[in-house]
Amino acid sequence: MKITFYGQNSLAIEVSGKNILVDPFISGNPLSKDKVDILSLKADYILLTHAHEDHILDAEAIAKNTNAKIVSNYEIAMHYQAKGIDVHPMNHGGNWKFDFGNVKYVNAMHTSSFPDGSYGGQPGGFVIEGEHKNIYIAGDTALTMDMKLIPLQTKLDLAILPIGDNFTMGIDDAIIASDFVECDKILGVHYDTFGFIEINHDVAKKKFFDAGKDLMLLEIGESIEL
């Protein structure tokens, strides 16, 4: 399983010969817009955690360019189905076995509306099991006790957690979240894109290190392999 970071919560995941994009916000991200051409990206599936612009901005363009299937909550899926895009609707607690592995849509605590203010359903995260590796994509969320449910069923190899604070968990809460999901290998997301969520990288890494955890902060376009 290969994971590439494109800024904010945007990720590419290569697993079992399939290409998955998560929350593609690239062309409007000042940190990534000059580094990544959205029409060059490969996608068989696009997973959307919620409807905010900094998570869905490029989803329609990429889906239409690649014929990717959008996977999200029911309301978001119906929004894109109305635009002629192939979709797979999910809801909280539900699992589906795709051709790349199993996906579970799990709880998140945040808000969710489309840029025009219309309802985007309830936000969520994803637990993905594929190629004998398990990852948790929290999406935008506060720290919640629901995270403790994840390791009851799935032993994680990586937790992808927001750490920018203000709109989501910050560094300290993300450390607690990693305890809740029982995973000490963390990929930080949702930071530095704009002023409200800028972080001190050295401080963040030290706090995780002092807690016995490995925090990875990737450059735009940088990848890791599990």
Secondary structure in CASP SS format (residue, H / E / C, confidence):
PFRMAT SS
TARGET T0000
AUTHOR 0000-0000-0000
METHOD secondary structure of the structure
MODEL  1
M C 1.00
K E 1.00
I E 1.00
T E 1.00
F E 1.00
Y C 1.00
G C 1.00
Q C 1.00
N C 1.00
S C 1.00
L E 1.00
A E 1.00
I E 1.00
E E 1.00
V E 1.00
S C 1.00
G C 1.00
K E 1.00
N E 1.00
I E 1.00
L E 1.00
V E 1.00
D C 1.00
P C 1.00
F C 1.00
I C 1.00
S C 1.00
G C 1.00
N C 1.00
P C 1.00
L C 1.00
S C 1.00
K C 1.00
D C 1.00
K C 1.00
V C 1.00
D C 1.00
I H 1.00
L H 1.00
S H 1.00
L C 1.00
K C 1.00
A C 1.00
D C 1.00
Y E 1.00
I E 1.00
L E 1.00
L C 1.00
T C 1.00
H C 1.00
A C 1.00
H C 1.00
E H 1.00
D H 1.00
H H 1.00
I H 1.00
L C 1.00
D C 1.00
A H 1.00
E H 1.00
A H 1.00
I H 1.00
A H 1.00
K H 1.00
N H 1.00
T H 1.00
N C 1.00
A C 1.00
K E 1.00
I E 1.00
V E 1.00
S E 1.00
N E 1.00
Y H 1.00
E H 1.00
I H 1.00
A H 1.00
M H 1.00
H H 1.00
Y H 1.00
Q H 1.00
A C 1.00
K C 1.00
G C 1.00
I C 1.00
D C 1.00
V E 1.00
H E 1.00
P E 1.00
M E 1.00
N C 1.00
H C 1.00
G C 1.00
G C 1.00
N E 1.00
W E 1.00
K E 1.00
F E 1.00
D C 1.00
F C 1.00
G E 1.00
N E 1.00
V E 1.00
K E 1.00
Y E 1.00
V E 1.00
N E 1.00
A C 1.00
M C 1.00
H C 1.00
T C 1.00
S C 1.00
S E 1.00
F C 1.00
P C 1.00
D C 1.00
G C 1.00
S C 1.00
Y E 1.00
G C 1.00
G C 1.00
Q C 1.00
P C 1.00
G E 1.00
G E 1.00
F E 1.00
V E 1.00
I E 1.00
E E 1.00
G E 1.00
E C 1.00
H C 1.00
K E 1.00
N E 1.00
I E 1.00
Y E 1.00
I E 1.00
A C 1.00
G C 1.00
D C 1.00
T C 1.00
A C 1.00
L C 1.00
T C 1.00
M H 1.00
D H 1.00
M H 1.00
K H 1.00
L H 1.00
I H 1.00
P H 1.00
L H 1.00
Q H 1.00
T C 1.00
K C 1.00
L C 1.00
D C 1.00
L E 1.00
A E 1.00
I E 1.00
L E 1.00
P E 1.00
I C 1.00
G C 1.00
D C 1.00
N C 1.00
F C 1.00
T C 1.00
M C 1.00
G C 1.00
I H 1.00
D H 1.00
D H 1.00
A H 1.00
I H 1.00
I H 1.00
A H 1.00
S H 1.00
D H 1.00
F H 1.00
V C 1.00
E C 1.00
C C 1.00
D C 1.00
K E 1.00
I E 1.00
L E 1.00
G E 1.00
V E 1.00
H C 1.00
Y C 1.00
D C 1.00
T C 1.00
F C 1.00
G H 1.00
F H 1.00
I H 1.00
E C 1.00
I C 1.00
N C 1.00
H H 1.00
D H 1.00
V H 1.00
A H 1.00
K H 1.00
K H 1.00
K H 1.00
F H 1.00
F H 1.00
D H 1.00
A C 1.00
G C 1.00
K C 1.00
D E 1.00
L E 1.00
M E 1.00
L C 1.00
L C 1.00
E C 1.00
I C 1.00
G C 1.00
E C 1.00
S E 1.00
I E 1.00
E E 1.00
L C 1.00
END
